[in-house]
Amino acid sequence: MTKTNGVILQYFEWYLPNQPHLWKLLKQDAKHLADIGITAVWIPPAYKGAAGNQDVGYGVYDLYDLGEFPQKGSIETKYGTKEELLDAINALHMYDIDVYADIVFDHKMGADATEQILAVSVDPRDREEITSNEETIEAWTKFTFPGRNGKYSDYIWNWDDFDGIDYDQATKENRIFRFYGKDWDQQVDGEYQNYDYLMGADIDFQNPDVIQELNRWGSWFVDTTKIDGFRMDAVKHIHFGFYKNWLEKLRKDTGKELFSVGEYWSGDINKLIHYMQVDDYMMSLFDVPLHYHFYDASRSNGHYDMSKLLDGTLVSYDEFKAVTFVDNHDTQIGQSLESWVLDWFKPMAYAMILLRQQGYPCIFYGDYYGIPHNQISGLRDTLDILLYLRKNLAYGIQHDYFDDPHVVGFTRSGDAKHTGGLAVLLSDQMGGQKKMCIDTTYAHVCYRDCLHPEKDSVILDENGCGNFLVDSGSLSIYIPDTDGFFDKKPV
């Protein structure tokens, strides 16, 4: 079970330097993260990538090399050594923070040798359409991991462990090749008729040797690192049902819950629902449709219908399986899925995921600490306030007021241990006021806007209701005037 009012922090962004080592920074930051209300940290891929200590982690080379072996030009990964990784995880556990590891099973890169393989090329817009005769290509598909020399696993990957690749070393041509005698996995996303192939050497999830090796690695990885769960990369490109079996076996073998969230990148809620159904709801999914609502609202110049902000989102379909987020390493400026939510709207987006009852929110490192590469300073002060509110006040019954295209809001009533509740108002255009009710328990209590304490306060009537105000294109959050927030900083 995830912790009550739990919050994930994605502890990396794409342009982080490889010095100082991220694992060292994370260890030093553990107490601070616990203090502000972070209950879980999503760490980047912890194993050696094809670009060594320059690899963000998605160009997977050796799953067993956690920064321990001289491979790809370095012993350490981009984020540090194996010892530093384990120290960081231990530090987080000392402060009761769970650790979710990013795993990438779709493909491998940086092979140690080429192989001669019979293949056909396919149309990149229709992967089922063959566009060449059978031909022999020279493909980078032999992974021997000489630096590791068989430690932990003596499995050697060869062409039969893959379905295809996108480069012929002999001709220096970039095409999508499907290996002769192989078929793309059929239970995958239907974009391009079949979206099995994404990049690199595409792993064959119909090969029983591959499945056995990935099962073996999973048990080794959990036992070695003591992680608490996973973030699954690119699940829409991997045979639907694979992770159901993989997680089922791993949870049984380790006796751990292993919370897991998959990245199925699609704004179509029906695709996310279908995937969860096929996998028997074995994992949560990121709420990509909600992210795109935030993105669209932030760029609509005040013409977005805020009353529909939650329509067609995963969190509205299944509040317990939705991991809500605003941005991540792929959506940040300059990346493959760039869809950056503009800064003026970000406080509203974070209020929607952090202060509401539904969903398991994930904060992005770049939004908290900033992204120097893009001259983005981050929203640490605002996020600290929202985290304080989630930790102390965002409990109890929720009342929604999504009844206007430009001014919407909701309230939380609090509970026996967290009294006072709160009222949240968002506006993407002209500001205004809205009558909202918190709870009759708080009749005649004075509430102030914790983001704009200089504004007039609101005294609730005998029914626990009040007329709350919000400025144009802004966020207001009203909490009891007696809350300790107004006497000191949130953290």
C-alpha positions, 0 to 999 in steps of 0.5 A, a space after each residue: 500500500 502506498 502511504 497516505 497522501 504519498 508523493 513521488 519525486 522524480 529525482 532527475 531531469 534530462 540535462 543533469 551533469 554527470 558531476 557531482 554524482 546524482 547518487 551523492 546528491 540524493 543521499 545528502 538530500 534524503 532528510 530534506 525530502 522527508 521533511 517536505 513530505 516526499 514519500 517516494 523517489 523515482 530514480 533514473 536508470 541505474 545501470 550502464 548505458 551505451 554512452 557510459 557515464 554520459 548516458 541518461 540511462 535509456 540507451 541500455 547496455 548492461 542491466 547488471 552493471 550498476 556502476 561497478 565494471 569498466 565498460 563503455 569508457 567508465 566504471 561509474 554510470 552517469 549518476 555514480 558508482 554502485 556503492 553510491 547508489 546503494 548508499 543513497 537508497 539506504 539513506 532514503 530508507 532511513 527516512 522512510 522514503 520508498 525508492 522506485 527504480 526506472 527499468 528499460 526492457 524494450 531495447 538494448 544499445 551499444 553491442 560488443 560485436 556485429 552479426 550477419 543476419 537475414 532481414 527485411 526492411 519495413 515501412 516506418 509508417 506501416 511496420 507490417 509493410 515489407 519494403 525490401 527483399 530478404 537481405 543480409 545485414 550486419 547488425 549490432 546484436 552481440 552483447 558479451 559484456 567483457 568488462 563484467 566477464 560473466 559476474 552475476 550472469 553469463 547470459 550472452 545476448 545475440 540476434 535471436 534475442 531480438 526482433 529487429 534493428 534500425 541500422 546496417 553496419 555494412 551499408 551504413 544505412 538507417 532503416 527499420 529491419 525485421 529479422 528473417 523468421 521473426 515477427 513483431 509482437 502483436 499485442 502492442 500499441 497500434 500506431 504505425 499498425 504495430 509499434 513494437 519497434 522503438 529504437 536500438 536492438 528490439 527485444 523479442 518478448 516471445 523468446 523464452 530464454 529472454 523471459 527467463 533472463 529478465 526474470 533472473 535479473 529482476 530478482 537479482 536487482 531487487 535483492 541487490 538494491 532493496 528497491 521498493 518498486 519500479 517505473 516501467 519505460 515504454 510499456 506500449 512497445 512491449 508485448 502486453 501481458 509481459 509485465 503482468 507475468 514478470 511482476 507476478 513472479 517477482 512479487 511472489 519470489 521477493 515477497 514484496 509489494 513492489 509498487 509499479 507504474 508504467 509509461 504508456 505514452 498516449 493521450 487516448 484514455 481508451 488505450 490506457 484502459 485497454 492496457 490495464 485490463 489486459 495486464 489485470 491491473 498489475 501496475 499503475 499508469 502515468 496519467 498522460 491525458 491529464 498532462 496534455 490537458 495541463 499543456 493545452 490549458 497553459 497555451 490556450 491564452 485563456 480559452 481553455 474550458 477549465 470545467 473539462 480539465 479532468 474529462 477523459 483522464 485516467 485519474 477520473 477513470 481509476 483514482 487508485 491506478 493513476 499516477 498524476 504528473 505535470 511534466 517529466 524528463 521526456 516532456 521538457 524543452 528539447 526532448 522527444 515528447 516535448 509538451 512543456 506546461 508553461 510556468 504561469 499555469 504550473 502552480 494550478 496544475 500542481 494544486 490539481 495533483 497534490 491537493 485533490 483526493 484522487 491519484 498518486 502525484 509525482 513532482 518533477 525534479 526540473 520543476 522543483 530544482 530548476 533546469 539550468 540548461 533551459 534557464 528554468 529556475 523551478 518552483 521550489 517555494 510554491 511546491 514547498 507550500 503545496 507539499 505542506 498543505 498536502 501533508 497537513 490539510 488536504 484530507 477528508 471529503 472533497 467537494 468539486 466546483 467545476 461549473 464554469 469555463 474559467 473559474 473552477 475549484 474544490 474544497 477538502 473538509 479535513 478529518 479527525 487528525 487533520 482539521 481545518 480543510 482548505 479551499 482551492 480556486 483556479 482561473 485561466 482567464 478573468 478572475 472572480 469569486 465562487 461560493 464553495 463549502 468546506 464543512 459545517 464544522 468550520 462555521 464562522 472560521 476565518 480563512 486566508 489565501 496562503 499564496 496571497 496572504 495580503 488579500 481579504 480573508 473569508 469568514 465561513 457562514 453557518 453552513 461552512 460556506 464562503 465566497 472565495 476570490 481568485 485573481 485572473 490567471 491565478 491560483 488561490 488556496 484558502 486555509 484557516 487563519 489559525 494554521 501554523 503556516 502563517 506563523 512560520 515557513 512551511 518547512 
